[in-house]
Every structure is written in structure tokens, then in C-alpha cells.
Amino acid sequence: MTDTTFNPATSVPEANARMFALTTSEDSGTRGPKRSLVALAQSIGLDVDLSAVNTTLGGQIAAALSVDWVAEHDYIGLQVTLTGMNTLLRGASHNLAALSYSSIVGSKTTAQQVMKAFPGFRPAETKQQAVNRICDIAGVPHDLLGPGGKEHAWTLKDLARRHAPHLLDQRRTKHDLAAALCNEFGVPWLDSAGSTGASITLEGLNLILAGAERHAHISSAAWATAADEGTALVDALQRGLPDHWDGRACIEWMRESGSTQWRQMEWAGFYFEEKVHEILNELRPTPPVGGPKVRFGNTIFDYASPTRVWDAKAHTAITATHPSDGQPPKRSNGAMWLNDSRAVKECVAEQGLGFLVVDGLAGLDASGGFREWHKAYGESDGRPLSGYVASTGTSRPRKAVWKPLMLRAIWIEDLPALDAGIAAGWIVQKEQPDWGSGDARRRRNDKFQGKPHLAAPWHVASHRWPDQTFK
């Protein structure tokens, strides 16, 4: 694994959720770094001192994972920083990736630990179910278990015949063939995989099955369709998102969560991205290894399930003054910025790409009070808050509050679907001004703009909030 394939968490809540996903411990429901650090330490076999402060515990984990643990970078005082959480996540992900391809592992390693490296794998619940799925991969009819619930040797031979025929060049016992298949598929063969006699345990069959599915590019834990997945994600988001976003509270939450984006004028978009990270990583965490690619060039998409990648976008569809001046709200049919066009095309060509788009009602700061608060709050740590002036020379009023109105899941399956979106007019490719000037001038890639209200044929799920006005 390289930094290119590791997608850093953007907030502490997201890091906590993903850290739990790396462990085999159950989430107690408590929040904060301490609980997730303890879970990670226990999962890698550390003798944990529960009274130790977070920085000490983080240092012990870092040493066990052979990663650096640097003061004022990974931790400040007694607190682990977001950078430190990502240091541990990266190290644990490296460890997990190595474990999933190891042929020799420690005697205490469990099948459950190994399975964490197979995010797209759904373990079979019974031996018969495991045998049926192995037969499916082998392309043969389902075989019934024999007396005493024993799998037949020919089930493994059928699998080898389809995916590793050279293993049949010599005679092997059932256990030897099972171990050879695991080695062929890059999966460790554990002591718990073989039982007494000639039988293989359910754990052993699941190890073979996980390796065979990875070899055959099958993801049994995935949602069957983009529509199924989009529906699940939209449902989780509509339940987890607040129905009223107060600018001050949202910016304070982002800062406290370790976000680097709390200074941004367009805070609502970044707040939505980070709530997507938090909510969806609790539902189905971004895979630490083995999942779809999230980074293309300098573009990092927001969320990856075991099989699909999604990017989060907040779109201001209606504006009104806040507090109200009695004037009716104004509807905007303008396009929203999506992403770098080259990154979008590469992602769509390789694996498809989805957008989670929330349309909202923005309450504009008519008095300027929110702007002044944001400036003062942004400078409270000694760093000046950079201003933004539109190309017209007039500073735009800031969004003081924001209310979600409609949430859409939009899925682009492949390049023909992307081209169809361009032809339909809901996706438009736009040039970007170059970076810098003179000798430092650098060309920027074009960006896509989108009009989600014109993308109905690409919608796979949606939710509309019942309350469409500010209270």
C-alpha cells in the first residue's frame, strides 16, 4: 500500500469510525479517540493500560506498527491530532494488507482478523453455504455435505480445476489441497482452518472462499446494484443529517473535529462532506485495503464502499435573507461545480462514479454579523482569515444558515453514461483559469459543472425533507 491508495480521514469522528472498522472489537457506542485507540491496541495484541493518556497509547501503537510518532505533529500535549490518527490508520492498514497476503502468520491470528482485509467479502454462515458459493465460483452444481457435515474433496478439486489447475498435478490430501489453494489465492492458512480428521472448519472454508472471490474479482458483501447502494446511503444520510445547519455551530463542530476546512467561506459544502464521511463510515466504513480507488491525480473522492465511489456536493438551490426581510426566496438554476474533468473520466472509466447531492435553502447574512463573527473566530488562533472577493469586485453575502431540502444519489456507470449526461446538458465541461502568473503560471485541468435537477435518468435514490422553510 502507498499513500496514493490510502485515503486520510478528514475529521476525528471519521478516523474513529474507520479505526473501529480495522479492529475485531465491538464499538461500545462511546465517542472520542480513547475508545478507538484502545480497540486498535487490543486488536494488534498490545497489553493496554486503560489509564494511559491518549498520546502514550498512540505512541505504543505506533511503535508496534513501526511508524514514527512525532511530537507537535501526531500529538500536541496530551491530545492525539487528526494527523496522528491518520498516522495510526495508515500503519494499521499497511499491517492489514500484509496480513491478508501472508502465508505464515502468528499462532494467535484469527480468521476474523484476516477477514478485515477483505472488505468486499461476506463470510458464509454455514458450511453448506460456503460449499455452495465455492461451487458457484468453480462453475459446477452445488454439492451437498457428506455424513457428519463433511465437505467433499472434489469440491476443492473443482475449484482448483477452474482457477489453479496446476495444483492437481500431484496427489494431495484435502487439507494439503486447501492450504495450497489458500497459498495460490494469497490467503494465510490458519491452525483453526482444519479440524480433526479430514474435515475443514467453517473458518477454513471461509478463508478459501475469501481468496477465491478476490481472485475472481467477486464482492459478495456489496450491494447488488448502484440503486440498492444509493438507497442505503441516502437513507443513512437523511437520518443522520441535521435538518437545520447553523453556520456558527457547524463551523465550531468542524474545528473541534480536527477539520482543516472550518475557515472556508463556503462552509456548508465542507460541512456536508465531513458529515458524509462520519455518517457513512459508521454505516459501511471505507475499506482500509482492497476497496475501489478514491484518488485520481490530485482529486480525492469523498467516500468508498467496498465496491463503489461517491463524491459529496452541497448545492444552494434557493436563497433568502436571514433574518428575513419579507422578500420571497430566490430560486437558483445555476450549475454547481463537480470535479476535475480528467479525474472524473478516469474514475468513471475504471469503476463508475456516484454523486451524493444535497439541494438546500441558504439564509444569507444580510446584516454582516455572521461575516464579522467568522472573521474573528477564524483569527482566534493567530492566523488571519483570507478574504474572498468575487470577480465583480463585490464581496458576496455569506451563508449564515443552511437547510437541506432534497438529497439525491446520482450514479454514472461508465463512459457512455457520462457522454450521455453531457449530451443531455446536465454535465458541462468548463475551462479553469491558470494558477499563478508569469513564469509561475501553471495550467489547470478543465472542471465539470452539473445541474442535478436535469439528471433524473441518472438518479438512483432521493429523499425530500418535509419542512422546506426556515423556522
C-alpha positions in Angstrom: 0.0 0.0 0.0 1.2 3.5 -0.8 0.0 6.9 0.2 -1.8 7.0 -3.1 -4.1 4.2 -2.1 -4.6 5.4 1.5 -7.3 7.9 1.8 -6.7 10.0 5.0 -9.6 10.7 7.3 -10.7 14.4 7.2 -12.1 14.6 10.8 -11.6 12.8 14.1 -15.1 11.3 14.1 -14.4 9.8 10.7 -11.0 8.5 11.9 -12.7 6.9 14.9 -15.2 5.1 12.8 -12.5 3.8 10.4 -10.3 2.8 13.3 -13.1 0.6 14.7 -13.5 -0.9 11.2 -9.9 -2.1 11.4 -10.4 -3.9 14.7 -12.3 -7.0 15.7 -13.8 -5.4 18.8 -17.3 -4.2 19.2 -18.0 -0.5 19.4 -19.3 0.3 22.9 -21.1 3.3 21.5 -18.9 5.8 23.1 -17.2 8.5 21.1 -13.8 10.0 21.1 -10.2 8.9 20.3 -9.6 7.0 23.5 -12.1 4.2 22.8 -11.0 3.7 19.2 -7.3 3.8 20.3 -7.9 1.1 22.9 -9.8 -1.1 20.4 -6.9 -0.7 17.9 -4.3 -1.5 20.5 -6.2 -4.6 21.6 -6.6 -5.8 18.0 -2.9 -5.9 17.5 -2.2 -7.7 20.7 -0.9 -4.8 22.9 -1.3 -5.1 26.7 -3.3 -1.9 27.1 -3.1 0.3 30.2 -6.6 1.9 30.2 -5.3 4.7 32.4 -2.7 5.8 29.9 -3.3 9.2 28.3 -4.1 9.2 24.5 -0.6 10.3 23.5 1.1 7.5 25.4 -1.3 4.9 24.0 -0.9 6.3 20.5 2.9 6.1 20.9 2.7 2.4 22.0 0.5 1.6 18.9 2.9 3.5 16.6 5.9 1.5 17.9 4.0 -1.8 17.4 3.1 -0.7 13.8 6.7 0.5 13.2 5.6 4.1 12.3 7.0 7.4 13.5 5.2 9.2 16.4 6.2 12.9 16.3 5.5 15.5 19.0 3.7 18.6 17.8 2.7 16.7 14.7 1.0 13.5 15.6 0.2 14.7 19.1 0.1 18.0 20.9 0.3 18.0 24.7 -2.0 15.2 25.9 -4.1 15.0 22.7 -3.7 13.0 19.6 -4.2 15.1 16.5 -6.0 14.2 13.3 -2.6 13.8 11.7 -1.7 11.3 14.4 -5.0 9.4 14.0 -4.1 9.1 10.2 -0.6 8.0 11.1 -2.0 5.1 13.0 -4.7 4.4 10.4 -2.1 4.2 7.7 0.2 2.0 9.7 -2.7 -0.4 10.7 -3.8 -0.5 7.0 -0.3 -1.5 5.9 -0.3 -4.2 8.6 -3.7 -5.5 7.5 -2.7 -5.6 3.8 0.4 -7.6 4.7 -1.6 -10.0 6.8 -4.1 -10.7 4.0 -1.3 -11.9 1.7 0.9 -13.7 4.3 1.4 -17.4 4.1 2.8 -17.6 7.7 1.1 -15.8 10.5 1.2 -15.8 14.3 -0.5 -18.6 16.2 -2.9 -16.2 17.8 -4.1 -14.7 14.5 -7.8 -15.4 14.0 -9.8 -15.8 10.8 -11.9 -12.7 11.9 -8.7 -10.6 11.9 -7.8 -11.8 8.4 -11.3 -11.2 7.1 -10.9 -7.4 7.9 -8.6 -7.3 4.9 -11.4 -8.5 2.6 -13.9 -5.6 2.8 -15.9 -6.9 -0.1 -16.3 -10.4 1.4 -19.4 -11.6 3.2 -18.5 -14.7 5.3 -20.6 -17.8 4.8 -22.8 -18.5 7.9 -22.8 -22.3 7.4 -20.5 -24.9 5.8 -23.2 -25.8 3.3 -23.5 -22.1 2.3 -19.7 -21.9 1.9 -19.6 -25.0 -0.3 -22.4 -23.7 -2.5 -20.5 -20.4 -3.1 -17.3 -22.3 -3.8 -19.2 -24.4 -6.3 -20.6 -21.2 -7.9 -17.0 -19.9 -8.4 -15.9 -23.2 -9.8 -18.8 -23.2 -12.2 -20.3 -26.6 -11.1 -23.6 -27.7 -9.5 -23.9 -27.3 -5.7 -22.6 -30.3 -3.7 -24.3 -31.5 -0.5 -22.2 -32.0 2.6 -21.5 -35.6 3.4 -22.1 -37.6 6.6 -21.1 -35.6 9.7 -21.2 -32.3 7.8 -18.0 -33.0 5.9 -17.3 -31.3 2.6 -16.1 -33.5 -0.2 -12.6 -33.3 -1.6 -13.9 -32.9 -5.1 -15.4 -29.5 -4.2 -11.9 -28.2 -3.7 -10.7 -30.1 -6.8 -13.4 -28.4 -8.9 -12.3 -25.0 -7.6 -8.6 -25.8 -8.4 -9.6 -27.2 -11.9 -11.2 -23.8 -12.7 -8.8 -21.4 -11.1 -5.5 -23.2 -10.3 -5.3 -26.4 -12.4 -1.6 -26.9 -11.8 -2.4 -27.8 -8.2 -3.9 -31.0 -9.5 -0.6 -32.2 -11.0 0.2 -34.1 -7.8 -1.8 -36.0 -5.2 -2.7 -34.0 -2.1 -4.8 -34.7 1.0 -7.8 -32.5 1.4 -6.0 -30.4 4.0 -3.0 -30.0 1.8 -5.1 -29.0 -1.2 -7.0 -26.5 0.9 -3.7 -25.0 2.1 -2.3 -24.9 -1.4 -5.4 -23.1 -2.7 -5.1 -20.5 0.1 -1.4 -20.0 -0.9 -2.4 -19.7 -4.5 -5.0 -17.1 -3.7 -2.7 -15.2 -1.3 -4.6 -16.1 1.9 -3.0 -17.4 5.1 -3.9 -20.9 6.2 -4.6 -20.8 9.9 -4.4 -23.5 12.6 -8.2 -23.1 13.1 -8.9 -23.9 9.4 -8.6 -27.6 9.7 -10.3 -29.8 12.2 -9.5 -33.3 13.3 -9.9 -36.0 10.7 -10.3 -35.0 7.1 -12.7 -32.2 7.7 -12.3 -28.4 7.2 -13.9 -25.9 9.6 -16.2 -23.2 8.6 -13.4 -20.7 9.2 -11.2 -22.7 6.8 -13.8 -22.8 4.1 -14.3 -19.0 4.5 -10.6 -18.4 4.1 -10.6 -20.4 0.8 -13.8 -18.6 -0.3 -12.4 -15.1 0.5 -9.3 -15.8 -1.5 -11.3 -17.3 -4.4 -13.6 -14.3 -4.5 -10.7 -11.9 -4.6 -9.0 -14.0 -7.3 -12.2 -14.0 -9.3 -13.0 -10.3 -8.7 -16.2 -11.0 -6.8 -17.6 -8.8 -4.0 -20.2 -10.8 -2.1 -20.7 -8.1 0.6 -21.5 -5.4 -1.9 -24.9 -4.1 -2.7 -26.2 -5.8 -5.8 -26.9 -2.6 -7.8 -26.0 1.1 -7.6 -29.7 1.8 -6.9 -29.6 -0.5 -3.9 -26.4 1.2 -2.6 -27.7 4.7 -3.3 -30.9 4.0 -1.5 -29.0 2.7 1.6 -26.6 5.7 1.6 -29.4 8.3 1.1 -31.4 6.6 4.0 -28.4 6.8 6.3 -27.7 10.4 5.4 -31.3 11.7 5.8 -31.4 10.1 9.2 -28.0 11.4 10.3 -28.0 14.9 8.9 -29.4 17.8 11.0 -32.5 19.4 9.3 -31.1 22.9 10.1 -27.5 23.9 9.7 -26.5 26.9 11.8 -23.3 28.4 10.4 -21.7 29.1 13.7 -22.5 25.7 15.2 -21.3 23.9 12.1 -18.0 25.8 11.9 -17.3 25.2 15.6 -18.1 21.5 15.1 -15.7 21.2 12.2 -12.9 22.9 14.1 -13.4 20.7 17.2 -13.5 17.6 14.9 -10.0 18.4 13.6 -11.2 19.6 10.2 -8.9 21.8 8.2 -11.8 23.4 6.3 -13.6 25.3 9.1 -12.2 28.6 7.9 -13.8 28.3 4.4 -16.4 30.9 3.4 -18.5 28.1 1.7 -18.7 26.2 5.0 -21.9 24.4 4.1 -20.3 22.3 1.3 -17.4 21.3 3.5 -19.7 20.6 6.5 -21.8 18.2 4.3 -18.6 16.5 3.0 -17.5 15.8 6.6 -20.9 14.7 7.8 -20.9 12.2 4.8 -17.5 10.9 6.0 -18.7 10.5 9.5 -22.2 9.0 8.8 -21.3 6.6 6.0 -18.1 5.4 7.7 -20.3 4.3 10.6 -22.7 2.5 8.2 -20.1 0.9 5.9 -16.5 2.1 6.6 -14.3 3.0 3.6 -12.2 -0.2 3.2 -8.7 0.1 4.6 -7.4 -2.2 1.9 -8.9 -3.9 -1.2 -11.6 -1.3 -1.9 -12.2 0.8 -5.0 -9.8 3.6 -5.9 -10.6 7.0 -4.4 -7.7 9.1 -5.7 -7.1 10.2 -9.3 -4.3 12.7 -9.7 -4.9 15.4 -7.1 -8.6 14.6 -6.8 -9.7 12.5 -3.8 -13.4 11.5 -3.9 -15.2 11.5 -0.6 -16.4 8.0 0.2 -15.8 4.5 -1.0 -18.0 1.5 -0.1 -16.5 -2.0 -0.7 -17.4 -1.6 -4.4 -18.3 2.0 -5.4 -17.0 5.5 -5.0 -19.2 8.6 -4.2 -18.5 12.3 -4.0 -20.5 14.7 -1.8 -21.8 18.0 -3.1 -23.9 20.7 -1.4 -25.9 22.8 -3.9 -27.6 26.0 -2.9 -30.9 25.8 -4.8 -32.8 28.7 -3.1 -31.5 31.8 -1.3 -33.3 34.1 1.2 -32.1 36.9 3.5 -31.5 35.9 7.1 -33.2 37.2 9.2 -36.0 37.6 6.7 -36.6 41.0 5.2 -40.0 39.9 3.9 -38.9 39.4 0.3 -39.7 36.0 -1.3 -36.8 33.5 -1.6 -35.0 33.3 -4.9 -34.5 30.1 -6.8 -31.2 29.4 -8.5 -31.0 27.1 -11.5 -27.3 27.7 -11.9 -24.8 24.8 -12.2 -22.7 23.6 -9.3 -19.0 22.7 -9.6 -18.3 19.0 -9.6 -14.6 17.9 -10.0 -11.6 17.9 -12.2 -12.8 16.5 -15.6 -9.8 14.3 -16.1 -10.2 12.7 -12.7 -13.9 12.1 -13.2 -13.4 10.5 -16.6 -10.6 8.2 -15.3 -12.8 7.1 -12.3 -15.9 6.5 -14.4 -13.9 4.5 -17.0 -12.3 2.3 -14.3 -15.2 1.8 -11.8 -18.1 4.2 -12.2 -18.7 7.2 -10.0 -21.6 8.5 -7.9 -22.6 11.9 -6.6 -24.5 12.5 -3.3 -26.0 15.9 -3.9 -28.0 17.8 -1.3 -30.0 20.8 -2.5 -30.6 23.4 0.1 -32.0 26.8 1.1 -29.3 29.2 2.2 -30.1 32.1 4.6 -27.8 35.0 3.5 -26.1 37.2 6.1 -27.9 40.4 5.5 -26.5 42.3 8.5 -22.9 41.2 8.1 -22.9 39.9 11.7 -22.1 36.4 10.7 -19.2 37.5 8.5 -17.7 39.5 11.3 -18.1 36.6 13.7 -16.4 34.2 11.2 -13.5 36.6 10.7 -13.0 37.0 14.4 -13.3 33.2 15.1 -11.0 32.4 12.2 -8.3 34.7 13.6 -8.7 33.5 17.1 -5.7 31.1 16.7 -3.5 33.9 15.4 -3.9 33.2 11.7 -5.6 35.8 9.6 -8.7 34.7 7.7 -8.2 35.2 4.0 -11.0 37.1 2.4 -12.7 36.3 -0.9 -13.8 38.9 -3.4 -15.8 37.9 -6.5 -14.7 38.7 -10.0 -17.3 41.6 -9.9 -15.2 43.3 -7.2 -18.1 43.0 -4.8 -18.0 40.6 -1.8 -20.9 38.2 -1.8 -23.1 37.9 1.4 -22.1 34.8 3.3 -24.4 31.9 4.2 -25.4 32.3 7.8 -27.7 29.2 7.9 -28.5 26.4 5.5 -31.4 24.0 5.3 -31.3 20.7 3.4 -34.3 20.3 1.1 -33.6 17.3 -1.2 -30.9 14.6 -1.3 -30.1 12.8 -4.5 -27.9 9.8 -5.3 -26.7 10.1 -8.9 -24.8 7.2 -10.5 -22.6 7.3 -13.7 -21.9 3.7 -14.6 -19.4 4.1 -17.4 -18.1 6.5 -20.1 -21.1 6.1 -22.4 -23.3 7.2 -19.4 -21.0 10.2 -18.8 -21.2 11.1 -22.5 -25.0 10.8 -22.4 -25.0 13.2 -19.4 -23.0 15.7 -21.4 -25.3 15.3 -24.4 -28.4 15.8 -22.1 -26.9 19.0 -20.8 -26.8 18.2 -17.1 -22.9 17.9 -17.2 -20.8 20.6 -18.8 -17.1 20.8 -19.1 -15.6 24.2 -18.3 -12.1 25.7 -18.5 -10.4 26.8 -15.4 -8.2 29.9 -15.1 -4.5 29.1 -14.8 -2.7 29.1 -11.4 -0.3 31.9 -10.8 1.2 34.3 -13.4 4.4 34.9 -15.3 7.0 32.1 -15.0 5.0 30.5 -12.2 1.9 30.2 -14.4 0.5 26.6 -14.4 -2.3 25.3 -16.5 -5.3 23.8 -14.6 -7.4 20.9 -15.9 -11.0 21.6 -17.0 -13.7 21.0 -14.5 -17.2 19.6 -14.8 -20.2 21.5 -13.8 -23.5 19.8 -13.0 -27.2 20.6 -12.9 -28.7 17.8 -10.7 -32.3 18.8 -11.4 -31.7 17.8 -15.1 -30.2 14.5 -14.2 -33.4 12.5 -13.5 -32.4 9.4 -15.6 -29.2 9.1 -13.6 -30.9 9.4 -10.2 -30.8 6.1 -8.3 -32.3 7.3 -5.0 -33.7 10.5 -3.4 -35.2 12.0 -0.3 -37.1 15.2 0.2 -37.3 16.8 3.7 -40.9 17.7 4.6 -40.1 21.1 6.0 -39.0 23.4 3.2 -38.7 26.7 5.1 -36.7 28.2 7.9 -38.4 28.0 11.3 
